[in-house]
Amino acid sequence: MKTFTETIDWALLRQQKEALLTIPEQLINSTQYDALQGVLSLIDHLQDYAVWSEAVTEEVVFNMNTDA
């Protein structure tokens, strides 16, 4: 049975995180900004935990391949 971190599509999560990071602060109010920061923080922690727990390699989670 796969673990939680093994079921995550890390490439898709990276793309989604990048999309969230491109939202201009001027287009959202402070409540939306706080919510966005919370979601981004959650993604950061998921990524860090996956690598820390050695469930997934750093290369898979963060796309550290220099050829990409």
Stockholm file with secondary structure:
# STOCKHOLM 1.0

chainA/1-68         MKTFTETIDWALLRQQKEALLTIPEQLINSTQYDALQGVLSLIDHLQDYAVWSEAVTEEVVFNMNTDA
#=GR chainA/1-68 SS CCCGGGGSCHHHHHHHHHHHHTSCGGGSCHHHHHHHHHHHHHHHHHHHHHHHTTSSCHHHHHCCCTTC
#=GC SS_cons        CCCGGGGSCHHHHHHHHHHHHTSCGGGSCHHHHHHHHHHHHHHHHHHHHHHHTTSSCHHHHHCCCTTC
//
